[in-house]
Amino acid sequence: MKEITKYYSYRITKLEVLPELSQLNNGVFARSMILALIIGSVLTLVNQFNALFGSYSLDILPLILVYITPFIVITISQFTGIRQAWTDGKEGYIPMIQEHFVSTALSHRIPTRAVTIGLIIGVINSIIILIVLFLGTGAIGSAPIAFLGQTFALPILFGFLSQSIAYRRTSKLIVEYMLSETPKESLSE
């Protein structure tokens, strides 16, 4: 990667026309929907197993939230990961394809955004749950603590993973594009 560093300022202007980036953005909603369906189904099995296969009644609000929450978190996280990789590329940072996944997840401002998104979504979900619980029973003392904890922890985790994957995917496209546009004689100097 060092070989193309001195030619990078010339390449930066070319990044504005990277056609694959628009395709990345188009796939965000499809990826988010597929992952939300998988995650929501697993969480429904874990959280409402007795309602699905036993005699308990199905709780509709948690059922809705376990599908909507991952969709929102993953969508926002993918867009922010793509945008961060794009910004890093335009600012002259050459993303390393060989960077370990953990290194990516713990840098590029991903932890800050993941925690922020997770906390915002967690607070919104908790408020919704507590309001519905209060309206239904008149008290919030019977709030399911495990479910409330889940509303914070899982969005943070999904945020870390989604942003890291989107960042790496976009970085790889940027590097491939830069390498394909760099004249061969420039790399050999």
Residue frames as a rotation matrix with the C-alpha (Angstrom) as fourth column:
MET 1
0.562 0.827 0.000 0.00
0.827 -0.562 0.000 0.00
0.000 0.000 -1.000 0.00
LYS 2
0.182 -0.549 -0.816 2.94
0.366 -0.733 0.574 2.34
-0.913 -0.403 0.067 0.58
GLU 3
-0.663 -0.517 0.541 3.60
0.659 -0.060 0.750 2.47
-0.355 0.854 0.380 -3.16
ILE 4
-0.157 0.669 0.726 0.34
0.804 -0.340 0.487 4.22
0.573 0.661 -0.484 -3.92
THR 5
0.245 0.248 -0.937 0.57
0.863 -0.496 0.094 6.63
-0.442 -0.832 -0.335 -0.99
LYS 6
-0.585 -0.539 -0.606 2.48
0.261 -0.832 0.489 9.26
-0.768 0.127 0.628 -2.96
TYR 7
-0.941 0.293 0.169 -0.10
0.114 -0.194 0.974 9.06
0.319 0.936 0.149 -5.78
TYR 8
-0.470 0.803 -0.366 -3.04
0.877 0.376 -0.301 9.11
-0.104 -0.462 -0.881 -3.42
SER 9
-0.396 0.342 -0.852 -3.71
0.101 -0.906 -0.410 12.85
-0.913 -0.248 0.324 -3.56
TYR 10
-0.814 0.105 -0.572 -4.24
-0.579 -0.227 0.783 12.46
-0.048 0.968 0.246 -7.29
ARG 11
-0.808 0.475 -0.348 -6.56
0.320 0.850 0.419 9.50
0.494 0.227 -0.839 -6.68
ILE 12
-0.744 0.525 -0.414 -8.73
0.376 -0.184 -0.908 11.31
-0.553 -0.831 -0.060 -4.10
THR 13
-0.496 0.580 -0.646 -10.58
-0.702 -0.706 -0.096 13.30
-0.512 0.406 0.757 -6.74
LYS 14
-0.656 0.213 -0.724 -11.33
-0.499 0.597 0.628 10.06
0.566 0.773 -0.285 -8.58
LEU 15
-0.939 0.290 -0.184 -13.09
0.336 0.672 -0.659 8.62
-0.067 -0.681 -0.729 -5.50
GLU 16
-0.575 0.759 -0.306 -16.03
-0.485 -0.617 -0.620 10.93
-0.659 -0.208 0.723 -6.10
VAL 17
-0.010 0.571 -0.821 -17.07
-0.993 0.092 0.076 8.79
0.119 0.816 0.566 -9.08
LEU 18
-0.923 -0.343 0.176 -16.74
-0.371 0.913 -0.171 5.38
-0.102 -0.223 -0.970 -7.44
PRO 19
-0.316 0.882 -0.350 -19.81
-0.709 0.026 0.704 3.65
0.630 0.471 0.618 -8.95
GLU 20
-0.380 0.140 -0.915 -19.78
0.333 0.943 0.006 0.67
0.863 -0.302 -0.404 -6.58
LEU 21
-0.996 -0.021 -0.087 -20.51
0.089 -0.357 -0.930 2.94
-0.012 -0.934 0.358 -3.61
SER 22
-0.427 0.904 -0.037 -24.05
-0.903 -0.423 0.083 3.62
0.060 0.069 0.996 -4.80
GLN 23
0.051 0.413 -0.909 -24.58
-0.319 0.870 0.376 -0.13
0.946 0.271 0.176 -5.11
LEU 24
-0.768 -0.358 -0.531 -23.34
0.394 0.389 -0.832 -0.56
0.504 -0.849 -0.158 -1.55
ASN 25
-0.876 0.469 0.111 -25.91
-0.432 -0.661 -0.613 1.97
-0.214 -0.585 0.782 -0.37
ASN 26
-0.131 0.867 -0.480 -28.66
-0.867 0.135 0.480 0.21
0.481 0.479 0.734 -2.32
GLY 27
-0.136 0.019 -0.991 -27.90
0.058 0.998 0.011 -3.10
0.989 -0.056 -0.137 -0.61
VAL 28
-0.892 -0.260 0.370 -28.10
-0.312 -0.239 -0.920 -1.66
0.327 -0.936 0.132 2.90
PHE 29
-0.175 0.913 0.368 -31.86
-0.981 -0.130 -0.144 -2.08
-0.084 -0.386 0.919 3.25
ALA 30
0.503 0.332 -0.798 -31.86
-0.510 0.859 0.036 -5.61
0.697 0.389 0.602 1.88
ARG 31
-0.410 -0.731 -0.545 -29.03
0.137 0.542 -0.829 -6.69
0.902 -0.415 -0.122 4.20
SER 32
-0.829 0.125 0.545 -30.73
-0.541 -0.426 -0.725 -4.97
0.141 -0.896 0.421 7.14
MET 33
0.186 0.982 -0.017 -34.04
-0.968 0.186 0.170 -6.68
0.171 -0.015 0.985 6.43
ILE 34
0.351 -0.109 -0.930 -32.50
-0.164 0.971 -0.175 -10.14
0.922 0.214 0.323 6.13
LEU 35
-0.687 -0.687 -0.238 -30.47
0.148 0.188 -0.971 -9.73
0.712 -0.702 -0.028 9.32
ALA 36
-0.627 0.526 0.575 -33.45
-0.777 -0.483 -0.405 -8.26
0.065 -0.700 0.711 11.22
LEU 37
0.433 0.804 -0.408 -35.58
-0.756 0.570 0.320 -11.25
0.490 0.170 0.855 10.22
ILE 38
0.075 -0.498 -0.864 -32.91
0.191 0.857 -0.478 -13.69
0.979 -0.129 0.159 11.41
ILE 39
-0.873 -0.475 0.111 -32.12
0.022 -0.266 -0.964 -11.84
0.487 -0.839 0.243 14.64
GLY 40
-0.387 0.816 0.430 -35.79
-0.905 -0.425 -0.008 -11.13
0.176 -0.393 0.903 15.39
SER 41
0.464 0.567 -0.681 -36.71
-0.479 0.807 0.345 -14.77
0.745 0.166 0.646 14.90
VAL 42
-0.272 -0.649 -0.711 -33.92
0.385 0.603 -0.698 -15.99
0.882 -0.463 0.086 17.18
LEU 43
-0.934 -0.082 0.349 -34.83
-0.243 -0.570 -0.785 -13.43
0.263 -0.818 0.512 19.86
THR 44
-0.006 0.995 0.095 -38.51
-0.925 -0.041 0.377 -14.37
0.379 -0.086 0.921 19.60
LEU 45
0.356 0.067 -0.932 -37.62
0.002 0.997 0.072 -18.02
0.935 -0.028 0.355 20.13
VAL 46
-0.621 -0.677 -0.394 -35.48
0.429 0.127 -0.894 -17.14
0.656 -0.725 0.212 23.14
ASN 47
-0.941 0.172 0.293 -37.79
-0.320 -0.735 -0.598 -14.55
0.112 -0.656 0.746 24.72
GLN 48
-0.135 0.983 0.125 -41.19
-0.960 -0.098 -0.261 -16.04
-0.244 -0.155 0.957 23.94
PHE 49
-0.847 -0.284 -0.449 -40.53
-0.409 0.888 0.211 -19.75
0.339 0.363 -0.868 23.66
ASN 50
-0.832 0.553 0.046 -43.39
0.331 0.561 -0.758 -20.65
-0.445 -0.616 -0.650 26.02
ALA 51
-0.090 0.816 -0.570 -45.78
-0.438 -0.547 -0.714 -18.43
-0.895 0.185 0.407 24.09
LEU 52
-0.219 -0.059 -0.974 -44.84
-0.974 0.070 0.215 -20.04
0.055 0.996 -0.073 20.79
PHE 53
-0.458 -0.082 -0.885 -44.78
-0.310 0.948 0.073 -23.66
0.833 0.307 -0.460 21.96
GLY 54
-0.896 0.134 -0.422 -46.65
0.436 0.440 -0.785 -23.57
0.081 -0.888 -0.453 25.25
SER 55
-0.015 0.995 -0.103 -49.72
0.978 0.036 0.208 -22.14
0.210 -0.098 -0.973 26.85
TYR 56
-0.323 -0.137 -0.936 -48.58
0.516 -0.855 -0.053 -18.56
-0.793 -0.500 0.347 27.46
SER 57
0.786 0.598 0.160 -49.94
0.486 -0.436 -0.758 -15.69
-0.383 0.673 -0.633 25.40
LEU 58
-0.029 -0.784 0.620 -47.76
0.977 -0.153 -0.147 -13.98
0.210 0.602 0.770 22.82
ASP 59
0.208 0.000 -0.978 -46.57
0.461 -0.882 0.098 -10.48
-0.862 -0.472 -0.184 23.79
ILE 60
0.707 0.204 0.678 -47.08
0.707 -0.166 -0.688 -8.37
-0.028 0.965 -0.261 20.68
LEU 61
0.940 -0.339 -0.037 -44.96
-0.339 -0.941 0.009 -5.31
-0.038 0.004 -0.999 21.60
PRO 62
0.151 -0.942 0.299 -41.76
-0.460 0.200 0.865 -7.27
-0.875 -0.268 -0.403 22.30
LEU 63
0.208 -0.008 0.978 -42.44
0.662 0.737 -0.135 -9.28
-0.720 0.676 0.158 19.16
ILE 64
0.908 0.167 0.384 -42.58
0.401 -0.613 -0.680 -6.10
0.122 0.772 -0.624 17.08
LEU 65
0.793 -0.609 -0.005 -39.55
-0.558 -0.731 0.393 -4.55
-0.243 -0.309 -0.919 18.79
VAL 66
0.169 -0.790 0.590 -37.28
-0.054 0.590 0.806 -7.56
-0.984 -0.168 0.057 18.25
TYR 67
0.240 -0.073 0.968 -37.73
0.930 0.304 -0.207 -7.14
-0.280 0.950 0.141 14.49
ILE 68
0.886 0.173 0.430 -37.80
0.330 -0.887 -0.322 -3.35
0.326 0.427 -0.843 14.21
THR 69
0.808 -0.585 -0.074 -34.86
-0.280 -0.492 0.825 -2.65
-0.518 -0.645 -0.561 16.53
PRO 70
0.003 -0.874 0.487 -32.25
0.429 0.441 0.788 -4.72
-0.903 0.207 0.376 14.64
PHE 71
0.331 0.164 0.929 -33.47
0.943 -0.105 -0.317 -3.31
0.046 0.981 -0.189 11.33
ILE 72
0.974 0.080 0.214 -33.06
0.075 -0.997 0.033 0.28
0.216 -0.016 -0.976 12.51
VAL 73
0.618 -0.785 0.046 -29.72
-0.271 -0.158 0.949 -0.30
-0.738 -0.599 -0.311 14.24
ILE 74
0.008 -0.640 0.768 -28.20
0.635 0.597 0.491 -2.29
-0.773 0.484 0.411 11.38
THR 75
0.547 0.250 0.799 -29.39
0.812 -0.392 -0.433 0.20
0.205 0.886 -0.417 8.75
ILE 76
0.975 -0.193 0.109 -28.02
-0.214 -0.947 0.240 3.23
0.057 -0.258 -0.965 10.61
SER 77
0.454 -0.850 0.266 -24.81
-0.150 0.221 0.964 1.39
-0.878 -0.477 -0.027 11.43
GLN 78
0.174 -0.381 0.908 -24.19
0.872 0.489 0.038 0.33
-0.458 0.785 0.417 7.85
PHE 79
0.752 0.151 0.642 -24.70
0.504 -0.760 -0.412 3.85
0.425 0.633 -0.647 6.56
THR 80
0.888 -0.447 0.110 -22.37
-0.425 -0.703 0.569 5.29
-0.177 -0.552 -0.815 9.19
GLY 81
0.306 -0.796 0.522 -19.73
0.217 0.592 0.776 2.63
-0.927 -0.124 0.354 8.49
ILE 82
0.321 -0.116 0.940 -19.89
0.946 0.081 -0.313 3.34
-0.040 0.990 0.136 4.75
ARG 83
0.901 0.078 0.426 -19.74
0.145 -0.981 -0.127 7.07
0.408 0.177 -0.896 5.36
GLN 84
0.738 -0.670 0.072 -16.75
-0.313 -0.246 0.917 6.75
-0.597 -0.700 -0.392 7.70
ALA 85
0.124 -0.697 0.706 -14.79
0.644 0.598 0.477 4.65
-0.755 0.396 0.523 5.19
TRP 86
0.486 0.147 0.862 -15.65
0.820 -0.417 -0.392 7.14
0.302 0.897 -0.323 2.47
THR 87
0.976 -0.109 0.189 -14.58
-0.167 -0.930 0.327 10.07
0.141 -0.351 -0.926 4.68
ASP 88
0.490 -0.845 0.216 -11.35
-0.021 0.236 0.972 8.34
-0.872 -0.481 0.098 5.66
GLY 89
0.152 -0.399 0.904 -10.59
0.911 0.412 0.028 7.69
-0.384 0.819 0.426 2.00
LYS 90
0.648 0.170 0.743 -11.21
0.556 -0.771 -0.309 11.29
0.520 0.613 -0.594 1.02
GLU 91
0.938 -0.309 0.158 -9.09
-0.336 -0.699 0.631 12.58
-0.085 -0.645 -0.759 3.93
GLY 92
0.261 -0.903 -0.341 -6.11
-0.815 -0.017 -0.580 10.57
0.518 0.429 -0.740 2.73
TYR 93
-0.154 -0.271 0.950 -6.31
-0.771 0.634 0.055 7.58
-0.617 -0.724 -0.307 5.01
ILE 94
-0.251 0.024 -0.968 -5.65
-0.775 0.594 0.216 4.46
0.580 0.804 -0.131 3.00
PRO 95
0.503 0.498 0.706 -7.68
-0.831 0.503 0.237 1.69
-0.237 -0.706 0.667 4.60
MET 96
-0.625 -0.775 -0.096 -5.78
-0.780 0.615 0.116 -1.53
-0.031 0.147 -0.989 5.03
ILE 97
0.276 0.731 -0.625 -7.57
-0.710 0.593 0.380 -4.61
0.648 0.339 0.682 3.76
GLN 98
-0.169 -0.451 -0.876 -5.33
0.207 0.853 -0.479 -6.77
0.964 -0.262 -0.051 5.97
GLU 99
-0.604 -0.007 0.797 -6.45
-0.688 -0.500 -0.526 -4.96
0.403 -0.866 0.297 9.13
HIS 100
-0.906 0.276 -0.320 -7.91
0.381 0.860 -0.339 -7.42
0.182 -0.429 -0.885 11.65
PHE 101
-0.093 0.975 0.204 -11.65
0.480 -0.136 0.867 -7.25
0.872 0.178 -0.455 12.17
VAL 102
0.399 0.200 -0.895 -11.22
0.916 -0.123 0.381 -6.41
-0.034 -0.972 -0.233 15.85
SER 103
-0.625 -0.693 -0.359 -8.88
0.644 -0.718 0.264 -3.54
-0.441 -0.067 0.895 14.92
THR 104
-0.732 0.448 0.513 -11.51
0.243 -0.532 0.811 -2.18
0.636 0.719 0.280 12.58
ALA 105
0.234 0.928 -0.289 -14.26
0.624 0.084 0.777 -2.55
0.745 -0.362 -0.560 15.19
LEU 106
0.411 -0.130 -0.902 -12.22
0.867 -0.250 0.431 -0.72
-0.282 -0.959 0.010 17.83
SER 107
-0.647 -0.629 -0.431 -11.15
0.427 -0.767 0.479 2.18
-0.632 0.126 0.765 15.64
HIS 108
-0.836 0.257 0.486 -12.51
0.387 -0.352 0.852 4.55
0.390 0.900 0.195 12.98
ARG 109
-0.785 0.496 0.372 -14.87
-0.616 -0.693 -0.376 6.05
0.071 -0.524 0.849 15.59
ILE 110
-0.335 0.661 -0.671 -16.95
-0.140 0.670 0.729 2.85
0.932 0.338 -0.132 15.45
PRO 111
-0.586 0.141 -0.798 -17.12
0.746 0.479 -0.463 2.28
0.317 -0.867 -0.386 19.24
THR 112
-0.906 0.227 -0.358 -18.40
0.004 -0.840 -0.542 5.79
-0.424 -0.493 0.760 19.92
ARG 113
-0.557 0.727 -0.402 -21.09
-0.785 -0.303 0.540 5.57
0.270 0.617 0.739 17.26
ALA 114
-0.426 0.393 -0.815 -22.09
0.126 0.918 0.376 2.01
0.896 0.057 -0.441 18.25
VAL 115
-0.712 0.139 -0.688 -22.54
0.701 0.090 -0.707 2.98
-0.036 -0.986 -0.161 21.90
THR 116
-0.853 0.396 -0.340 -24.39
-0.340 -0.916 -0.212 6.18
-0.396 -0.065 0.916 20.97
ILE 117
-0.456 0.700 -0.550 -26.77
-0.643 0.169 0.747 4.39
0.616 0.694 0.373 18.61
GLY 118
-0.475 0.224 -0.851 -27.27
0.417 0.909 0.007 1.56
0.775 -0.351 -0.525 21.11
LEU 119
-0.840 0.137 -0.526 -28.04
0.468 -0.311 -0.828 3.91
-0.277 -0.941 0.197 23.96
ILE 120
-0.738 0.597 -0.315 -30.48
-0.652 -0.751 0.104 5.99
-0.174 0.282 0.943 21.93
ILE 121
-0.303 0.625 -0.719 -32.32
-0.449 0.572 0.687 2.92
0.841 0.531 0.107 20.63
GLY 122
-0.618 0.006 -0.786 -32.22
0.562 0.702 -0.437 1.33
0.549 -0.712 -0.438 24.10
VAL 123
-0.909 0.293 -0.296 -33.75
0.039 -0.647 -0.762 4.38
-0.415 -0.704 0.576 25.75
ILE 124
-0.519 0.750 -0.411 -36.48
-0.839 -0.354 0.413 4.61
0.164 0.559 0.813 23.12
ASN 125
-0.304 0.379 -0.874 -37.31
-0.078 0.904 0.420 0.89
0.949 0.196 -0.245 23.45
SER 126
-0.785 -0.039 -0.619 -37.29
0.583 0.290 -0.758 1.09
0.210 -0.956 -0.205 27.26
ILE 127
-0.845 0.505 -0.176 -39.62
-0.395 -0.811 -0.432 4.08
-0.361 -0.296 0.884 27.25
ILE 128
-0.322 0.744 -0.586 -42.02
-0.752 0.175 0.636 2.30
0.575 0.645 0.503 24.90
ILE 129
-0.404 0.115 -0.907 -41.98
0.302 0.953 -0.013 -0.86
0.863 -0.279 -0.420 27.03
LEU 130
-0.884 0.005 -0.467 -42.46
0.461 -0.155 -0.874 1.04
-0.077 -0.988 0.135 30.30
ILE 131
-0.721 0.673 -0.165 -45.31
-0.679 -0.734 -0.025 3.18
-0.138 0.094 0.986 28.92
VAL 132
-0.173 0.665 -0.727 -47.15
-0.526 0.561 0.639 0.13
0.832 0.493 0.253 27.58
LEU 133
-0.534 -0.090 -0.841 -46.53
0.528 0.741 -0.414 -1.72
0.661 -0.665 -0.348 30.84
PHE 134
-0.959 0.163 -0.230 -47.78
0.088 -0.601 -0.794 1.23
-0.267 -0.783 0.562 32.89
LEU 135
-0.512 0.813 -0.276 -50.88
-0.849 -0.431 0.305 1.66
0.129 0.391 0.911 30.73
GLY 136
-0.147 0.435 -0.889 -51.64
-0.285 0.841 0.459 -2.05
0.947 0.321 0.000 30.95
THR 137
-0.053 0.051 -0.997 -50.98
0.727 0.687 -0.003 -2.70
0.685 -0.725 -0.074 34.63
GLY 138
0.840 0.362 0.403 -50.74
0.061 -0.802 0.594 0.73
0.539 -0.474 -0.696 36.22
ALA 139
0.741 -0.658 0.136 -47.23
-0.263 -0.098 0.960 -0.04
-0.618 -0.747 -0.245 37.51
ILE 140
0.623 -0.600 -0.502 -43.75
-0.596 0.051 -0.801 -0.41
0.506 0.798 -0.326 36.10
GLY 141
0.131 -0.562 0.816 -42.38
-0.916 0.246 0.316 -2.58
-0.379 -0.789 -0.483 38.90
SER 142
0.469 0.106 0.877 -42.97
0.010 0.992 -0.125 -5.73
-0.883 0.067 0.464 36.88
ALA 143
0.659 -0.293 -0.693 -40.75
-0.748 -0.348 -0.565 -4.56
-0.075 0.891 -0.449 34.02
PRO 144
0.933 -0.341 0.117 -38.78
0.350 0.934 -0.069 -7.48
-0.086 0.105 0.991 32.58
ILE 145
0.575 -0.769 -0.279 -35.20
-0.380 -0.553 0.742 -6.53
-0.725 -0.320 -0.610 33.56
ALA 146
-0.213 -0.679 0.702 -33.61
0.394 0.598 0.698 -9.02
-0.894 0.426 0.140 31.17
PHE 147
0.312 0.410 0.857 -35.60
0.947 -0.063 -0.314 -7.63
-0.075 0.910 -0.408 28.27
LEU 148
0.989 0.025 -0.146 -34.72
0.031 -0.999 0.039 -4.05
-0.145 -0.043 -0.988 29.24
GLY 149
0.217 -0.976 0.016 -31.04
-0.231 -0.035 0.972 -4.99
-0.949 -0.214 -0.233 29.41
GLN 150
-0.130 -0.162 0.978 -31.36
0.777 0.596 0.202 -6.62
-0.616 0.786 0.049 26.02
THR 151
0.783 0.522 0.340 -32.71
0.618 -0.587 -0.523 -3.36
-0.073 0.619 -0.782 24.58
PHE 152
0.769 -0.589 -0.250 -29.34
-0.525 -0.804 0.280 -1.72
-0.366 -0.084 -0.927 25.30
ALA 153
0.005 -0.878 0.478 -26.77
-0.294 0.456 0.840 -4.49
-0.956 -0.145 -0.256 24.93
LEU 154
0.105 0.060 0.993 -27.89
0.710 0.695 -0.117 -5.98
-0.697 0.717 0.031 21.63
PRO 155
0.953 0.222 0.208 -28.13
0.303 -0.640 -0.706 -2.70
-0.024 0.736 -0.677 19.67
ILE 156
0.531 -0.838 -0.129 -24.60
-0.694 -0.517 0.502 -1.81
-0.487 -0.177 -0.855 20.79
LEU 157
-0.171 -0.578 0.798 -23.36
0.017 0.808 0.589 -5.23
-0.985 0.115 -0.128 19.65
PHE 158
0.432 0.407 0.805 -25.22
0.789 0.261 -0.556 -5.01
-0.436 0.876 -0.208 16.32
GLY 159
0.973 -0.081 -0.215 -23.83
-0.145 -0.943 -0.299 -1.50
-0.178 0.322 -0.930 15.86
PHE 160
0.125 -0.987 0.104 -20.24
-0.569 0.015 0.823 -2.65
-0.813 -0.162 -0.559 16.36
LEU 161
-0.250 -0.236 0.939 -20.61
0.391 0.863 0.321 -5.56
-0.886 0.447 -0.124 13.96
SER 162
0.598 0.595 0.537 -22.62
0.721 -0.108 -0.684 -3.77
-0.349 0.797 -0.493 11.26
GLN 163
0.881 -0.313 -0.355 -20.39
-0.366 -0.926 -0.090 -0.70
-0.301 0.210 -0.930 11.17
SER 164
-0.039 -0.966 0.254 -17.24
-0.460 0.243 0.854 -2.79
-0.887 -0.084 -0.454 11.09
ILE 165
-0.121 0.057 0.991 -18.47
0.645 0.764 0.034 -4.98
-0.755 0.643 -0.129 8.26
ALA 166
0.832 0.483 0.271 -19.74
0.524 -0.526 -0.670 -2.00
-0.181 0.700 -0.691 6.24
TYR 167
0.651 -0.672 -0.353 -16.49
-0.543 -0.737 0.403 -0.09
-0.531 -0.071 -0.844 6.84
ARG 168
-0.271 -0.810 0.520 -14.39
-0.152 0.570 0.808 -3.05
-0.950 0.140 -0.278 5.69
ARG 169
0.178 0.428 0.886 -16.58
0.803 0.457 -0.382 -3.68
-0.569 0.780 -0.262 2.65
THR 170
0.976 0.218 -0.022 -16.37
0.177 -0.842 -0.509 -0.04
-0.129 0.493 -0.860 1.57
SER 171
0.393 -0.907 -0.153 -12.64
-0.582 -0.374 0.722 0.20
-0.712 -0.194 -0.675 2.30
LYS 172
-0.221 -0.441 0.870 -12.01
0.340 0.801 0.493 -2.84
-0.914 0.404 -0.027 0.15
LEU 173
0.570 0.503 0.650 -13.93
0.787 -0.106 -0.608 -1.25
-0.237 0.858 -0.456 -2.73
ILE 174
0.928 -0.249 -0.277 -11.99
-0.263 -0.965 -0.015 1.99
-0.263 0.087 -0.961 -2.36
VAL 175
0.021 -0.983 0.181 -8.61
-0.447 0.153 0.882 0.23
-0.894 -0.100 -0.436 -2.35
GLU 176
-0.093 -0.009 0.996 -9.57
0.672 0.738 0.069 -1.98
-0.735 0.675 -0.063 -5.31
TYR 177
0.847 0.452 0.280 -10.73
0.516 -0.571 -0.639 1.08
-0.129 0.686 -0.717 -7.22
MET 178
0.702 -0.643 -0.306 -7.55
-0.525 -0.758 0.388 2.98
-0.481 -0.112 -0.869 -6.40
LEU 179
-0.196 -0.816 0.543 -5.37
-0.123 0.570 0.812 0.06
-0.973 0.092 -0.213 -7.48
SER 180
0.152 0.319 0.935 -7.29
0.837 0.462 -0.294 -0.41
-0.526 0.828 -0.196 -10.72
GLU 181
0.951 0.258 0.172 -6.90
0.309 -0.821 -0.480 3.29
0.017 0.510 -0.860 -11.55
THR 182
0.509 -0.838 -0.196 -3.18
-0.393 -0.428 0.814 3.52
-0.766 -0.337 -0.547 -10.61
PRO 183
0.698 -0.324 -0.638 -0.89
-0.628 0.150 -0.764 3.22
0.344 0.934 -0.099 -13.64
LYS 184
0.916 -0.330 -0.227 1.35
0.374 0.908 0.191 0.15
0.143 -0.259 0.955 -13.42
GLU 185
0.068 -0.956 0.284 4.54
0.545 -0.203 -0.813 2.21
0.835 0.210 0.508 -13.92
SER 186
0.195 0.054 0.979 3.55
-0.590 -0.791 0.161 4.37
0.784 -0.609 -0.122 -10.90
LEU 187
0.929 0.245 0.278 3.51
-0.368 0.524 0.768 1.35
0.042 -0.816 0.577 -8.60
SER 188
0.725 -0.683 -0.090 6.93
0.649 0.722 -0.240 0.11
0.229 0.116 0.966 -9.71
GLU 189
0.337 -0.623 0.706 8.80
-0.073 -0.764 -0.641 3.39
0.939 0.164 -0.303 -9.00
